[in-house]
Amino acid sequence: MPDLAERRIQTVRDHMHLETVYDWDGVIDTFAGHPRYEMATGQVFDGEQAVRGYFAASRSVFPDQGNEIIAIAHTENTVLVEFWLTGTHLGEMRLPDRVVPPTGRKLRLRLAASVEFAEGSDRILVERPYYDQAAVARNIGIEV
């Protein structure tokens, strides 16, 4: 049987893969009963309904959104993952000062996330992706 660190890394790999195939039930099942995303901006998506809303909103802008893991490591009760966020801007992007119509531009943005686990568990407590909407907009050539 793999040790806890290996199981946690596999959970994160599975979680990220499930996001790319839009298996939201599967993504929710990788959490320890209560899904939660804490964004670098301070925005929090707490609970299943909020997390599903986050998925719907982000995929309406980039309907082919995906990720490609670059590096992954375990420490204490956390898995750290570096990845490429990919997609095509095919939906309206809401910025603080305007709405940007679809540009058809490709997104490829290098990001990191920390994924926290409960003591002794291989189920996710909280995912903390480190990026903001301005970085996404700039990556596809939109002035912010």
N, C-alpha and C positions, 0 to 999 in steps of 0.2 A: 504494500500500500504506500503511495507517495506520501512524503511528509507534508505537514501543514503548509509550509512555504510553497511547495510545488502545487498543491491543490489551490491555494489562493491565486497564484499566477495563472493557473488554468482557468479559474473562475473569471479573472479579468479578461483573458483571451476570449473565452466564450461570450462574456458580456459584450465585448466590443464587436465580435462577429455578429451576434444577434442584432446589434444596432444597425449593422450594414445590410442585413436582410429584412429589417423592419419587423422582427418578431418581438413585438412589445411585450407579449405575455412572457416570453422567454427571458427578456431583459428584466422584467419585474421579478421573476423567480430567482434571479441571481442575488437579490437583496435579502437581508435578514428580516423579512416581514414588513418593512416600512421603507420604501424607496425614497432617496433624498439626494439631490444634486445641490451643491453649494458652488456658485460661480465665482470667479475671481473678482467680478464687479460688485459682489455682495448680494446679488440676487439669489434667492433660495427657492428651489422647487421641492416642497416637502409633502410627501404622501403620493399615493398612486395617481390620483386625479391630476395633481400638479405636474408630476413627472410625465405623464402621458400628454398633457398640454404642451410641455416643453418640446417633446418629440414632434408633435403635430406642427407646432409653430416653426421649428427649425427646418423640418422637411418640406414645408410649404415654400420656403425660399430656395432650398437646395434639395429637390426631390430625389436626387441620386446620391445624397450625402453618404460618405463612407469614411473609413479610416484604415490606415496601414501602420501597424506597429513597427517602430524603429528599434526601441530598446525597452526592456521590462526588467524590473528588479524587486526583490522583497526585502523589507527591513521592519523589524518589530511587528506591529499590527497593520502595516501599510504596504501596498504594492504601488510602485512608481512606474509610470508608463509614459514614454515619449512616442508620438505618432504623427503621421501626416493626416490632416483633415482634408478630405477631397469632396468635390461636388461641382455641379454646374448651376450658375445663378439663373434659375428659370421661374422664380416667383418674386413678388414684390418684397423688397427689403425695407423695413421701417427703421429709419434713423431718427434721432431726437428732433431734427429740424425738417425732415422731409421723408417722402416715400420714394424709393428708387425702383423704377420698373425693371423687369428682367433684362439683363445684358447678354445672357448666353455665355458669359465668361467662366472659365474654369478656375476653381478654387484649389489651391494646394498650400496649406498653411501648417507649419511645424508647431505642434502643441505638446503640452505635458498635462498629466493629471495624476493626482494622488487618490488612491482608493483605500479607504479605511475599513478594517474588519474588526468584529468583536473578538475579544480574547478567546482563543481556542477554536474559532469558527472560520469556515471558508465561505461564508455569506457576507455580502457587502453591507456595511452600515451607511456609508456616504461616499459619493464620488465628488471630487473637486477638480473640475477642468480649469486650466489656467489660460484663459484668453478672453477677449471682449469683442463686441460686435464691430468696433472701430477697426480692429486688426483684421477681421474678416473682410470688411468693406475695402480697406486699403489693399488687401491681397488681390482683390479682383479689379483694382484700378478705380475705385470710387473715392473721391475726395471727401474727407470728413473734417 
